Amino acid sequence: LPPNDTYLWRVIVIDGAGNTTVVGDSSLVIDTTPPSTPVLAAPLGGETRASPGLLDWSASSDSHSGVRLYRVQVGADSSNYSSVIDTYQSSPDTIVGLAPGVHVWRVIAEDDAGNTAASVLASFRVTDTSPPAVAYFRTSPDRLATAIDTTRVAMPCA
């Protein structure tokens, strides 16, 4: 049978006397065409974001068997783009929490027949929005004097 079409079939039972009974009608779809390629919407092209951030893309379409799911992959670089997140979901857009740094991402649409189409790979930067840690300590004045006398602290001059 040629691919990318729907075929109808019927089962008919015939007994020895020639009597017939229709057992059922059904259809079969032979789908070898991938869904449309998902298009990344944001973040794109080195854009800087805070975490958690929204990964947004356009929905794919598939006229033969329908889009079943999206595979979202986020990685540290283009050679390992699924090292940080590799998850599946049923609709576009997902919110992720990522560590600060540069990340790459892509989305793969999969139809009900298992055909896939991958978006381009895009990079973005996650900024560190957490306040700096401040160390507090309490000590007696004589211990503080000893600590200052025996510890050298190098500080850059502006």
TIVEX-604919 format. One record per residue: residue in one letter; x, z, y of N, C-alpha, C in turn. Coordinates in pm, whole numbers, padded with zeros to 5 digits, always signed. Each point is the difference from the previous one (the first is absolute). Layout:
// TIVEX-604919
AXZYXZYXZY...
// end
This chain:
// TIVEX-604919
L+00083+00000-00118-00083+00000+00118+00088+00000+00125P-00037-00078+00099+00077-00001+00125-00013+00135+00072P+00107+00042+00068-00003+00129+00069-00082-00003+00128N-00023+00120+00053-00066+00020+00129-00142-00053+00004D-00074+00032-00103-00140-00038-00007-00075+00104-00083T-00132-00005+00007-00086+00090-00077-00068-00080-00110Y+00001+00055-00119-00061-00067-00115-00108+00089-00058L-00114-00062-00033-00112+00073-00059-00001-00028-00150W-00035+00101-00077-00010-00020-00144-00116+00083-00055R-00048-00042-00115-00118+00060-00062+00024+00011-00149V-00047+00110-00057+00006+00018-00145-00140-00016-00055I-00014-00091-00098-00128-00024-00065+00019+00023-00149V-00086+00084-00058+00004+00028-00142-00103-00087-00070I+00043-00068-00106-00092-00086-00078+00002+00053-00143D-00120+00034-00052-00006+00049-00138-00016-00116-00098G-00006+00031-00128-00009-00103-00104-00126-00085+00009A-00106+00052+00061-00125-00074+00012-00003-00086+00126G+00106+00010+00082+00005-00079+00122-00055+00070+00122N-00037+00127-00014-00048+00077+00114+00118+00034+00091T-00024-00002+00131+00108+00029+00096-00036+00119+00087T+00101+00071+00035-00014+00110+00094+00118-00006+00096V-00031+00006+00129+00104+00004+00101+00044+00146+00013V+00127+00026-00031+00052+00136+00005+00037+00038+00142G+00053-00091+00076+00036+00034+00137+00071-00112+00071D-00012+00004+00131+00073-00092+00086+00111+00079+00069S+00109-00066+00026+00109+00066+00069+00079-00104+00077S+00093+00049+00081+00084-00091+00075+00146+00043-00014L+00087-00095+00021+00143+00022-00009+00064-00066+00121V+00084+00076+00071+00073-00054+00114+00146-00012-00040I+00055-00119+00013+00143-00019-00020+00061-00011+00139D+00072+00106+00039+00053+00011+00136+00152+00005-00005T+00065-00102+00051+00147-00001+00009+00047-00006+00145T-00094+00009+00095+00034-00008+00142+00015+00140+00058P+00110+00028+00067+00016+00134+00060-00093+00017+00119P-00026+00125+00038-00079+00024+00121+00078-00046+00123S-00067-00004+00113+00071-00034+00124+00105+00108+00028T+00105-00040+00068+00111+00091+00029-00043+00103+00105P+00021+00130-00028-00031+00099+00103+00098-00015+00117V-00050+00019+00120+00082-00014+00120+00017+00139+00062L+00126+00042+00014+00029+00131+00058-00039+00000+00148A-00066+00107+00044-00043+00010+00140+00084+00102+00077A+00030+00114-00061+00080+00102+00069+00048+00103-00101P+00118+00048+00015+00102-00034+00099+00076-00127-00039L+00054-00066+00101+00073-00125-00020+00132+00002+00073G+00089-00087-00041+00122-00036+00072+00079+00111+00063G+00031+00105-00076+00083+00107+00053-00073+00097+00090E-00131-00007+00005-00081+00090+00082+00032+00146-00034T-00009+00089+00099+00025+00142-00022-00131+00075-00003R-00013+00087-00101-00122+00078-00020+00034+00145-00030A-00096+00088+00024+00012+00139-00044-00061+00009-00139S+00032+00102-00075-00057+00018-00134-00095+00117+00005P-00116-00001-00065-00046-00109-00084-00048-00118+00083G+00010-00115-00060-00036-00122+00071-00096-00085-00081L-00065-00091+00069-00095-00090-00064+00070-00130-00035L-00010-00040-00125+00044-00133-00043-00127-00085-00005D-00001-00109+00074-00122-00080+00016+00028-00145-00037W-00092-00063-00073+00014-00141-00037-00138-00062-00013S-00003-00133+00000-00126-00072-00013-00043-00004-00146A-00129-00002-00021-00053-00009-00136+00027-00139-00057S+00024-00004-00130+00015-00128-00070-00136-00044-00052S-00009-00127-00037-00124-00051-00061+00035-00076-00127D-00096-00009-00088+00018-00074-00125-00137-00052-00043S-00016-00131+00001-00131-00059-00028-00034-00005-00149H+00099+00018-00087-00028-00011-00143-00037+00133-00064S+00086+00100+00010-00028+00126-00069-00007+00121+00092G+00034-00016+00125-00007+00111+00095+00128+00081+00004V+00029+00063+00114+00118+00084+00016-00029+00136-00062R+00086+00042-00092-00019+00128-00070+00068+00115+00073L+00125-00020+00046+00073+00110+00062+00116-00052+00083Y+00057+00093+00077+00120-00027+00079+00108+00097-00047R+00120-00052-00016+00115+00083-00033+00083+00013+00127V+00017+00122+00048+00075+00027+00122+00137+00053-00040Q+00105-00067+00048+00136+00040-00032+00078+00027+00129V+00063+00117+00006+00084+00038+00114+00135+00044-00055G+00106-00049+00061+00134+00034-00048+00098+00021+00112A+00122+00034-00041+00106+00025+00096+00068-00128+00046D-00003-00105-00082+00062-00127+00038-00062-00113-00080S+00034-00122+00034-00064-00117-00060+00037-00022-00146S+00105+00065-00049+00034-00016-00141-00072+00102-00088N-00060+00100+00061-00071+00103-00076-00126+00040+00076Y-00091-00096+00018-00115+00020+00087-00111+00085-00060S+00014+00049-00121-00102+00090-00054+00057+00138-00032S+00114+00034+00060+00066+00126-00035-00066+00123+00062V-00073-00014+00109-00060+00115+00068-00147+00016-00038I-00076-00108+00008-00143+00002-00036-00028-00124-00083D-00072+00016-00108-00047-00112-00082-00136+00042-00052T-00105-00039+00072-00134+00050-00032-00102-00113+00000Y-00113+00025-00059-00109-00098-00008-00121+00053+00073Q-00075-00090+00065-00125+00039+00063-00093-00119+00006S-00128+00028+00027-00101-00105-00008-00032-00068+00132S+00052+00050+00112-00031-00063+00128+00120+00007+00093P+00002-00085+00104+00112+00003+00096+00006+00131+00077D+00116+00027+00054+00030+00117+00084+00027+00123-00085T+00111+00063+00027+00033+00126-00064+00084+00083+00095I-00015+00130-00007+00078+00092+00083+00108+00061-00089V+00122-00005+00047+00112+00054-00078+00084+00093+00086G+00058+00098-00065+00096+00088+00064+00139-00040-00048L+00087-00033+00092+00133-00047-00036+00107+00078+00074A+00116+00012-00063+00114+00065+00063+00052-00088+00114P+00063+00060+00099+00058-00080+00110+00102-00100-00054G+00007-00115+00067+00096-00104-00038-00066-00136-00005V+00075-00099-00044-00050-00137-00011-00059-00020-00138H-00116-00065-00005-00070-00029-00125-00041-00147-00001V-00018-00055-00119-00058-00134-00016-00127+00016-00081W-00095-00095+00018-00123+00008-00075-00059-00137-00027R-00084-00005-00102-00076-00121-00032-00126+00041-00075V-00093-00095-00008-00125+00020-00072-00017-00116-00097I-00043+00031-00122-00026-00102-00101-00148+00007-00036A-00073-00110+00019-00141-00007-00040-00006-00048-00144E-00090+00059-00078-00019-00040-00140-00147-00027-00024D-00031-00115-00063-00139-00031-00030-00038+00054-00139D-00127-00016-00037-00048+00054-00127+00061-00068-00122A+00062-00116+00019+00065-00069-00112+00148+00037-00010G+00050+00081+00093+00140+00042-00003+00093-00088+00082N-00052-00100+00070+00083-00084+00088+00035+00080+00125T+00120-00020+00053+00044+00078+00116+00053-00088+00113A-00007+00053+00121+00057-00063+00119+00061+00110+00086A+00128-00015+00037+00071+00104+00076+00015-00041+00146S-00012+00099+00088+00024-00021+00142+00149-00016+00023V+00036-00034+00123+00141+00001+00039+00046+00146+00005L+00127+00021+00002+00059+00133+00011+00024+00029+00148A-00044+00116+00048+00019+00037+00141+00070+00135+00007S+00073+00022+00108+00069+00128+00018-00060+00076+00117F+00017+00131-00002-00042+00085+00111+00083+00128-00005R-00002+00072+00111+00077+00125+00010-00097+00116+00020V+00024+00109-00073-00077+00122+00017+00087+00096+00081T-00056+00053+00108+00073+00094+00085-00022+00143-00046D+00094+00084+00030-00010+00142-00030-00069+00067+00117T-00121+00048-00020-00077+00062+00108-00002+00152-00012S+00074+00055-00094+00001+00145-00015+00094+00062+00104P-00036+00116+00052+00086+00065+00099+00129+00048-00068P+00108+00009+00075+00125+00047-00060-00011+00146-00043A+00071+00035-00106+00001+00138-00047+00089+00084+00091V-00045+00120+00030+00076+00092+00083+00031+00123-00084A+00127+00037-00004+00040+00117-00079+00005+00122+00090Y-00064+00105-00042+00002+00126+00072+00070+00104-00087F+00076+00087+00062+00057+00110-00075+00008+00121+00090R-00003+00116-00062+00014+00126+00073+00123+00070-00053T+00074+00054+00090+00118+00075-00041+00031+00102+00109S+00086+00091-00032+00039+00101+00099+00104-00062+00094P+00016+00053+00120+00097-00057+00096+00143-00001-00053D+00042+00102-00076+00137+00001-00051+00021-00106-00108R-00100-00027-00083+00012-00107-00099+00004-00136+00069L-00078-00015+00103+00000-00125+00075+00137-00026+00060A+00061+00103+00056+00133-00015+00059+00101-00039-00107T-00008+00058-00119+00091-00034-00109-00022-00144-00043A-00125-00039-00011-00030-00136-00041+00052-00100+00102I-00011+00030+00126+00048-00091+00104+00152-00004+00000D+00065+00115-00022+00146+00006+00000+00061-00076-00117T-00067-00001-00117+00061-00058-00119-00052-00138-00035T-00095-00051+00073-00058-00130-00035+00027-00097+00114R+00050-00116-00034+00022-00103+00101-00116-00097-00005V-00051-00032+00114-00112-00093+00009+00046-00119+00084A-00009-00120-00057+00038-00120+00073-00126-00060+00061M+00001-00021+00130-00114-00059+00067+00047-00117+00082P-00068-00115-00013+00041-00116+00080-00029+00020+00147C+00082-00051+00084-00022+00007+00144-00067-00128+00045A-00097+00014+00086-00073-00117+00046+00067-00062+00122
// end
